[in-house]
């Protein structure tokens, strides 16, 4: 692909291609697909590491999805599961991290942060149920801590999800399925005086296979006004999402085995919740031969009331249900300026950026409840938390086969916490601040004519995730009033990796990486108890192999394999173990999508999750399993098409998630055999084979 440019160096040609908006430098899930030429030599792309890439709308179109957040499973090695209802944030796993609901993976949607700081349920809570997959134009991902524009939570990696600015044709998509599943999506765009106005509406409901119907009700609205492209234009987006549901939480496996409840049964009769997310955001960008400027701002109104009883009936036959409540407004933005310095300065690109975010949390609380009615306030707090980040980054092409990326980031977080309620909580709170300087370094060698076009990468950097402000300002345990020790506000991460990308055959792109990560602490805010629990420092390392094959137009094969090991640096004082619980050591996926524009199209995906330790000794492990999803489609004509999704194609009897912990069933509480809880396996089964029939009418 020849590039007409006022520069002649390979790096400048690649940078202009990346910023131009006419094509993408990273056009495949695992590596850059586009080869650009500046008149001197070819480049595989403009990647800074072996483990970054861009997933396009075309790649998502025929992917069978059980949940919206499963679009993140396009990130090689990422696993998305659930241990509760469909209105709650998913559980994520990557690179030996049990990311919980997002504590070590940062996600932005159209420039807006999805991770929630100092959240009622868990630090970094990342609810992506508001996504409408049909509107996604791209998912840009990175792994590791090597990018200077990545801040809080981007330790295992980060993703940036963007929506389309216009649609080729308006459509109405209707789906129905077993167990009361129904979904309506309608979207379209039109031109108004040179601007594009896009609108979309999603209405969905589902009862699921659960003995206690989920009764999910979901409403989602998007309005977007734009002009130009993401690199030369602007967009203003308004979004409104709300949902309410009844949940079947994870349960003691022994309750199923004994017949006290069925495989899809619940211990608690009225768990679940309601949530909303309303937002207004704006993006603007200008790119030219001398540089590029970007800016975005956002305002988010967010709320959650979550009711759950994960321990069952330890405290008696009234149950252990509690409510976690969160109500906040978030505002902020980012701005950056890049300068293309030209061949006299090694064709360097210099970027300076700033980000600002403030969470004004009017109340975040934990309450004891019975049947969703509050009976006691364990703790209630008001938080103002402000995060400010600055970064500098320099990319240089030193020789035709050597380029570098050097970055430096500075983050400052300041917060004020005020206790509003809870008999043992009123002495907690106060002002706190912390900061971190994070250097980054990346070296790229190549391309060489080895296994086709090949590049080698070496990356190193520091990053961090923040802790819950309530844990950082704690003096007493809100449960019993005992003294407790405050935890650091920031947790440092240091990582490195070496890797390669290659195109050994026409249409085949492959990447291989070896990585390692040190995390200063596995501190976790335990939302069920209102406290922060120290878990100790940890080390992780692993190997990842990703492949993307296009043997012919309209046919895509992708295959990924990820192995990792996660260990605490110090053995657990109680059992002597060093394994990090719920850190998946082996994942694999294989996908096939076919769409050559004819009457038939579809996709098939296989996903493997290896057995992982449930507690520090690894004597108790989960059960490994494969799962397969299928999408089959038929185009009746240009306007009408039908699809059939078969989720869990072979009806596997496995568990979406497994834990090890204390709980008590109703019968155990009734006969007095529970005591302070019985340790055992806690499970949430995957849904059985599910069929969903869809019909799309395009105008």
Secondary structure, DSSP 8 states (H G I E B T S, - for coil): -B---S--SHHHHHHHHHHHSSS-S--SSSS----EE-SS-EES---SSTTEEEEEHHHHHT---SSGGGGGGGSTT-EEE-SS-TTS--EEEETTEE-TTTTTEEEEETTEE-EESS-SS-TTEE--TT--GGGEEEEEEEESS--TT--TT-SSEEEEEEE-S--SS-EEEEEEETTTEEEEEEEEEEEETTEEEEEEEEEEEE--S-SS---EEEEEEEEEEEEE-SSSEEEEEEEEEEEEEE----EEHHHHHTTSS-TT--SSTT-EEEEEEEEEEEEEEEE-SSEEEEEEEEEEEEEEEEEE-TTBSTT-TT---EEEEEEEEEEEEEEEEEEE--GGGTT-EEEEEEEEEEEEEEEEEEEEEETTEEEEEEEEEEEEEEEEEEEEEEEEEEETTEEEEEEEEEEEEEEEEEEEE-TTTTT-EEEEEEEEEEEEEEEEEEEEESSSEEEEEEEEEEEEEE--HHHHT--B-TTT--B-----SEEEEEEEEEEEEEEEETTEEEEEEEEEEEES---EEETTTTEEE----EEEEEEEEEEEEEEETTEEEEEEEEEEEEEESS--TTT---B-TT--SEEEEEEEEEE-SSSEEEEEEEEEE---BSSTT-SSB---EEEEEEEEEEESSSSEEEEEEEESTT----EEEEEEEEEB-HHHHHTT--TT-EEEEEEEE----EEEEEEEEE-
